[in-house]
C-alpha cells in the first residue's frame, strides 16, 4: 500500500486525506450557481478593485472558468488511486 498512512496516522491525518479534502472544497466552490446563489451576495461577476468581496468574486470566477479541467483531472486521479489502493 503505497498511499496508505502508516501506523499511528492510519485513521486520521495523512497527505492524501489533506489533498482529498482540499479537492472536495474546490469541487464545492466550483459548482456554486451564479444566478441562484452568488447573485444574492454580489459575487456573481468579478469586479476589479479593493476589498475581500471583489477578491472572492474574482477567485470564484477564475475557479469556474480556468480550473475546470484541472479539477476534473484531479478528481479522476483520486478516483483511480482509491480504486487501485483502496
DSSP file (Angstrom, degrees, kcal/mol; ACC not computed):
  #  RESIDUE AA STRUCTURE BP1 BP2  ACC     N-H-->O    O-->H-N    N-H-->O    O-->H-N    TCO  KAPPA ALPHA  PHI   PSI    X-CA   Y-CA   Z-CA
    1    1 A X              0   0    0      0, 0.0     3,-0.2     0, 0.0    84,-0.0   0.000 360.0 360.0 360.0  99.8    0.0    0.0    0.0
    2    2 A X        +     0   0    0      1,-0.2    83,-0.0     3,-0.0     0, 0.0   0.887 360.0  36.8 -73.6 -41.2    1.9    2.9   -1.3
    3    3 A X  S    S+     0   0    0     78,-0.1    13,-0.2     2,-0.1    -1,-0.2   0.365  90.0 112.8 -98.3   4.7   -0.5    5.7   -0.5
    4    4 A X  S    S-     0   0    0     -3,-0.2     2,-0.4     1,-0.1     6,-0.1  -0.442  73.7-110.2 -76.6 152.0   -1.8    4.4    2.9
    5    5 A X        -     0   0    0      5,-0.2     2,-0.2    -2,-0.1    -1,-0.1  -0.666  37.2-121.8 -81.5 134.2   -1.0    6.2    6.1
    6    6 A X    >   -     0   0    0     -2,-0.4     3,-1.7     3,-0.1     4,-0.1  -0.470  50.3 -50.4 -80.5 148.3    1.5    4.3    8.3
    7    7 A X  G >  S+     0   0    0      1,-0.3     3,-1.7     2,-0.2     4,-0.2   0.050 125.4  23.5  43.6-111.7    0.9    3.2   11.8
    8    8 A X  G >  S+     0   0    0      1,-0.3     3,-0.5     2,-0.1    -1,-0.3   0.793 124.3  51.5 -61.0 -33.8   -0.4    5.8   14.2
    9    9 A X  G X  S+     0   0    0     -3,-1.7     3,-0.9     1,-0.2    -1,-0.3   0.260  74.5 111.0 -89.6  13.1   -1.9    8.0   11.5
   10   10 A X  G <  S+     0   0    0     -3,-1.7    -5,-0.2     1,-0.3    -1,-0.2   0.756  83.0  37.5 -63.2 -26.0   -3.9    5.2    9.8
   11   11 A X  G <  S+     0   0    0     -3,-0.5    -1,-0.3    -4,-0.2    -2,-0.1   0.529 128.4   5.1-104.5  -4.9   -7.2    6.6   10.9
   12   12 A X  S <  S+     0   0    0     -3,-0.9     2,-0.5     1,-0.3    -3,-0.1   0.447 101.9  45.5-137.7 -87.3   -6.8   10.3   10.5
   13   13 A X        +     0   0    0      4,-0.1     2,-0.3     3,-0.0    -1,-0.3  -0.624  57.1 139.2 -90.8 122.4   -4.1   12.6    9.3
   14   14 A X     >  -     0   0    0     -2,-0.5     4,-2.0     1,-0.1     5,-0.2  -0.983  57.7-115.0-155.4 155.7   -2.4   11.9    6.0
   15   15 A X  H  > S+     0   0    0     -2,-0.3     4,-2.2     1,-0.2     5,-0.1   0.881 116.4  51.7 -64.0 -38.7   -1.2   13.9    3.0
   16   16 A X  H  > S+     0   0    0    -13,-0.2     4,-2.5     1,-0.2    -1,-0.2   0.872 108.0  52.3 -67.2 -34.9   -3.6   12.2    0.7
   17   17 A X  H  > S+     0   0    0      2,-0.2     4,-2.4     1,-0.2    -2,-0.2   0.886 108.8  50.3 -67.8 -37.3   -6.5   13.0    3.0
   18   18 A X  H  X S+     0   0    0     -4,-2.0     4,-2.2     2,-0.2    -2,-0.2   0.909 111.6  48.5 -64.0 -41.3   -5.5   16.6    3.0
   19   19 A X  H  X S+     0   0    0     -4,-2.2     4,-2.2     2,-0.2    -2,-0.2   0.916 112.3  48.7 -63.6 -43.7   -5.4   16.6   -0.8
   20   20 A X  H  X S+     0   0    0     -4,-2.5     4,-2.2     2,-0.2    -2,-0.2   0.899 111.3  49.0 -64.3 -41.4   -8.8   14.9   -0.9
   21   21 A X  H  X S+     0   0    0     -4,-2.4     4,-1.9     2,-0.2    -1,-0.2   0.900 111.6  49.3 -68.5 -38.6  -10.4   17.4    1.5
   22   22 A X  H  X S+     0   0    0     -4,-2.2     4,-2.2     1,-0.2    -1,-0.2   0.886 110.7  51.0 -63.8 -38.3   -8.9   20.4   -0.5
   23   23 A X  H  X S+     0   0    0     -4,-2.2     4,-2.5     2,-0.2    -2,-0.2   0.876 107.2  53.2 -67.1 -37.7  -10.3   18.9   -3.7
   24   24 A X  H  X S+     0   0    0     -4,-2.2     4,-2.3     2,-0.2    -1,-0.2   0.892 109.1  49.4 -63.5 -39.0  -13.7   18.5   -2.1
   25   25 A X  H  X S+     0   0    0     -4,-1.9     4,-2.4     2,-0.2    -2,-0.2   0.921 111.3  48.9 -65.5 -43.6  -13.7   22.2   -1.1
   26   26 A X  H  X S+     0   0    0     -4,-2.2     4,-2.0     2,-0.2    -2,-0.2   0.893 110.6  51.3 -62.6 -39.5  -12.7   23.1   -4.7
   27   27 A X  H  X S+     0   0    0     -4,-2.5     4,-1.0     1,-0.2    -1,-0.2   0.920 110.5  48.9 -61.8 -43.7  -15.5   21.0   -6.1
   28   28 A X  H  < S+     0   0    0     -4,-2.3     3,-0.4     1,-0.2    -2,-0.2   0.894 113.3  46.1 -64.6 -39.9  -18.0   22.6   -3.8
   29   29 A X  H >< S+     0   0    0     -4,-2.4     3,-0.9     1,-0.2    -1,-0.2   0.832 108.7  56.4 -70.9 -31.6  -16.8   26.1   -4.7
   30   30 A X  H 3< S+     0   0    0     -4,-2.0    -1,-0.2     1,-0.2    -2,-0.2   0.691 104.0  52.2 -77.4 -16.9  -16.8   25.4   -8.4
   31   31 A X  T 3< S+     0   0    0     -4,-1.0    -1,-0.2    -3,-0.4     2,-0.2   0.366  74.6 126.3-101.4   7.0  -20.4   24.2   -8.6
   32   32 A X    <   -     0   0    0     -3,-0.9     2,-0.3    -4,-0.2    -3,-0.0  -0.464  64.0-121.7 -65.1 132.0  -22.0   27.3   -7.0
   33   33 A X     >> -     0   0    0     -2,-0.2     5,-2.3     1,-0.1     4,-1.5  -0.595  13.1-152.0 -81.2 130.6  -24.6   28.7   -9.3
   34   34 A X  T  4>S+     0   0    0     -2,-0.3     5,-1.3     3,-0.2    -1,-0.1   0.917  91.7  40.8 -67.7 -43.8  -24.2   32.3  -10.4
   35   35 A X  T  45S+     0   0    0      3,-0.2    -1,-0.2     1,-0.1     9,-0.1   0.893 124.3  32.2 -76.5 -40.0  -27.8   33.2  -10.9
   36   36 A X  T  45S+     0   0    0      3,-0.1    -2,-0.2     2,-0.1    -1,-0.1   0.842 133.8  13.6 -90.3 -33.8  -29.4   31.5   -7.9
   37   37 A X  T >X5S+     0   0    0     -4,-1.5     4,-0.6     2,-0.1     3,-0.5   0.843 122.9  45.6-111.0 -51.2  -26.8   31.7   -5.1
   38   38 A X  G >4XS+     0   0    0     -5,-2.3     5,-2.7     1,-0.2     3,-0.7   0.797 103.4  63.4 -72.9 -28.3  -23.9   34.0   -5.9
   39   39 A X  G >4<S+     0   0    0     -5,-1.3     3,-0.9    -6,-0.3    -1,-0.2   0.841  94.5  62.5 -65.2 -32.2  -26.1   36.9   -7.1
   40   40 A X  G <45S+     0   0    0     -3,-0.5    -1,-0.2     1,-0.2    -2,-0.2   0.843 112.2  36.4 -59.6 -33.4  -27.7   37.2   -3.6
   41   41 A X  G <<5S-     0   0    0     -3,-0.7    -1,-0.2    -4,-0.6    -2,-0.2   0.355 115.4-110.5-103.5   4.0  -24.3   38.1   -2.2
   42   42 A X  T < 5S+     0   0    0     -3,-0.9    -3,-0.2    -4,-0.4     3,-0.2   0.763  86.7 116.0  74.6  25.4  -23.0   40.1   -5.1
   43   43 A X      < +     0   0    0     -5,-2.7    -4,-0.2     1,-0.1    -5,-0.1   0.211  40.9  97.0-108.2  13.7  -20.4   37.5   -6.0
   44   44 A X  S    S+     0   0    0     -6,-0.5     2,-0.4     1,-0.2    -1,-0.1   0.816  86.5  35.6 -77.4 -29.7  -21.8   36.6   -9.5
   45   45 A X  S    S-     0   0    0     -3,-0.2     2,-0.3    -7,-0.1    -1,-0.2  -0.983  83.2-123.4-126.6 133.3  -19.5   38.9  -11.5
   46   46 A X        -     0   0    0     -2,-0.4     2,-0.4    11,-0.2     8,-0.1  -0.539  28.4-171.6 -73.4 136.1  -15.8   39.7  -10.8
   47   47 A X        -     0   0    0     -2,-0.3     2,-0.5     7,-0.3    11,-0.2  -0.981  22.7-121.8-127.0 142.5  -15.1   43.4  -10.4
   48   48 A X        +     0   0    0     -2,-0.4     2,-0.3    10,-0.0     7,-0.0  -0.695  64.8  77.4 -88.6 128.6  -11.6   44.8  -10.2
   49   49 A X  S    S-     0   0    0     -2,-0.5     2,-0.1     2,-0.1    -2,-0.1  -0.974  77.4 -45.8 164.0-171.9  -10.9   46.8   -7.1
   50   50 A X  S    S+     0   0    0     -2,-0.3     4,-0.3     4,-0.1     3,-0.1  -0.384  78.9  66.7 -81.8 160.9  -10.1   46.7   -3.4
   51   51 A X  S  > S-     0   0    0      2,-0.1     4,-1.5     1,-0.1    -2,-0.1  -0.019  78.7 -97.0 109.7 152.5  -11.8   44.6   -0.8
   52   52 A X  H  > S+     0   0    0      1,-0.2     4,-2.6     2,-0.2     5,-0.2   0.865 117.0  59.4 -69.3 -37.9  -12.3   41.0    0.1
   53   53 A X  H  > S+     0   0    0      1,-0.2     4,-2.2     2,-0.2    -1,-0.2   0.897 106.7  46.7 -61.5 -41.8  -15.7   40.7   -1.7
   54   54 A X  H  > S+     0   0    0     -4,-0.3     4,-2.3     2,-0.2    -7,-0.3   0.880 112.1  50.8 -67.4 -37.9  -14.1   41.6   -5.0
   55   55 A X  H  X S+     0   0    0     -4,-1.5     4,-2.4     2,-0.2    -2,-0.2   0.898 111.0  48.2 -67.2 -39.6  -11.2   39.1   -4.4
   56   56 A X  H  X S+     0   0    0     -4,-2.6     4,-2.6     2,-0.2     5,-0.2   0.917 111.8  49.9 -65.9 -42.6  -13.6   36.3   -3.6
   57   57 A X  H  X S+     0   0    0     -4,-2.2     4,-2.1    -5,-0.2   -11,-0.2   0.905 112.5  47.0 -62.7 -41.6  -15.7   37.0   -6.7
   58   58 A X  H  X S+     0   0    0     -4,-2.3     4,-2.5     2,-0.2    -1,-0.2   0.892 112.0  50.6 -66.8 -39.9  -12.6   37.0   -8.9
   59   59 A X  H  X S+     0   0    0     -4,-2.4     4,-2.5     2,-0.2    -2,-0.2   0.922 111.2  47.9 -63.7 -44.3  -11.4   33.8   -7.3
   60   60 A X  H  X S+     0   0    0     -4,-2.6     4,-2.2     2,-0.2    -2,-0.2   0.893 112.1  49.8 -65.1 -39.1  -14.8   32.1   -7.8
   61   61 A X  H  X S+     0   0    0     -4,-2.1     4,-1.8    -5,-0.2     5,-0.3   0.930 113.0  46.0 -63.7 -45.3  -14.9   33.2  -11.4
   62   62 A X  H  X>S+     0   0    0     -4,-2.5     4,-1.9     1,-0.2     5,-1.2   0.875 111.4  53.0 -65.3 -37.1  -11.4   32.0  -12.1
   63   63 A X  H  <5S+     0   0    0     -4,-2.5     4,-0.3     1,-0.2    -1,-0.2   0.903 111.4  45.4 -64.7 -41.3  -12.1   28.7  -10.4
   64   64 A X  H  <5S+     0   0    0     -4,-2.2    -1,-0.2    -5,-0.2    -2,-0.2   0.805 125.5  29.8 -73.4 -28.7  -15.2   28.1  -12.5
   65   65 A X  H  <5S+     0   0    0     -4,-1.8     3,-0.4    -5,-0.2     4,-0.3   0.919 129.2  26.4 -97.9 -54.4  -13.5   29.1  -15.8
   66   66 A X  T  <5S+     0   0    0     -4,-1.9     4,-0.4    -5,-0.3     3,-0.2   0.776 121.1  49.0 -86.1 -26.8   -9.8   28.3  -15.7
   67   67 A X  S  ><S+     0   0    0     -5,-1.2     4,-2.1    -4,-0.3     5,-0.2   0.324  80.2  99.4 -97.4   9.2   -9.7   25.4  -13.2
   68   68 A X  H  > S+     0   0    0     -3,-0.4     4,-1.9     1,-0.2    -1,-0.2   0.958  87.5  39.2 -61.4 -53.5  -12.5   23.3  -14.6
   69   69 A X  H  > S+     0   0    0     -4,-0.3     4,-2.4    -3,-0.2    -1,-0.2   0.901 115.0  51.7 -68.4 -41.4  -10.2   20.8  -16.5
   70   70 A X  H  > S+     0   0    0     -4,-0.4     4,-2.4     1,-0.2    -1,-0.2   0.883 109.8  51.0 -62.2 -34.8   -7.6   20.6  -13.8
   71   71 A X  H  X S+     0   0    0     -4,-2.1     4,-2.4     2,-0.2    -1,-0.2   0.907 109.7  49.7 -67.4 -40.0  -10.3   19.8  -11.2
   72   72 A X  H  X S+     0   0    0     -4,-1.9     4,-2.3    -5,-0.2    -2,-0.2   0.921 111.7  49.3 -61.9 -43.0  -11.7   17.1  -13.4
   73   73 A X  H  X S+     0   0    0     -4,-2.4     4,-2.2     2,-0.2    -2,-0.2   0.899 111.0  48.7 -62.9 -41.4   -8.2   15.7  -13.8
   74   74 A X  H  X S+     0   0    0     -4,-2.4     4,-2.4     2,-0.2    -1,-0.2   0.889 110.3  51.9 -66.7 -38.2   -7.6   15.7  -10.0
   75   75 A X  H  X S+     0   0    0     -4,-2.4     4,-2.5     2,-0.2    -2,-0.2   0.923 110.2  48.4 -61.9 -43.6  -10.9   14.0   -9.4
   76   76 A X  H  X S+     0   0    0     -4,-2.3     4,-2.5     1,-0.2    -2,-0.2   0.890 110.4  52.1 -64.0 -38.3  -10.0   11.3  -11.9
   77   77 A X  H  X S+     0   0    0     -4,-2.2     4,-2.6     2,-0.2    -2,-0.2   0.927 110.9  46.7 -63.0 -45.3   -6.6   10.9  -10.2
   78   78 A X  H  X S+     0   0    0     -4,-2.4     4,-2.5     2,-0.2    -2,-0.2   0.906 112.5  50.2 -64.2 -42.0   -8.2   10.5   -6.7
   79   79 A X  H  X S+     0   0    0     -4,-2.5     4,-2.2     2,-0.2    -1,-0.2   0.925 111.8  48.3 -62.4 -43.1  -10.8    8.0   -8.1
   80   80 A X  H  X S+     0   0    0     -4,-2.5     4,-2.4     1,-0.2     5,-0.2   0.914 112.2  48.6 -62.9 -43.5   -8.1    6.0   -9.7
   81   81 A X  H  X S+     0   0    0     -4,-2.6     4,-2.7     1,-0.2     5,-0.4   0.896 112.2  48.9 -64.5 -39.3   -6.0    6.0   -6.5
   82   82 A X  H  X S+     0   0    0     -4,-2.5     4,-1.1     1,-0.2    -1,-0.2   0.871 113.1  47.2 -68.7 -35.7   -8.9    4.9   -4.4
   83   83 A X  H  < S+     0   0    0     -4,-2.2    -2,-0.2    -5,-0.2    -1,-0.2   0.912 119.6  38.5 -70.0 -42.0   -9.9    2.1   -6.8
   84   84 A X  H  < S+     0   0    0     -4,-2.4    -2,-0.2    -5,-0.2    -3,-0.2   0.942 132.9  21.2 -76.4 -48.6   -6.3    0.8   -7.1
   85   85 A X  H  <        0   0    0     -4,-2.7    -3,-0.2    -5,-0.2    -2,-0.2   0.436 360.0 360.0-106.2  -0.1   -5.1    1.2   -3.5
   86   86 A X     <        0   0    0     -4,-1.1    -4,-0.2    -5,-0.4    -3,-0.1   0.498 360.0 360.0  69.1 360.0   -8.4    1.4   -1.6
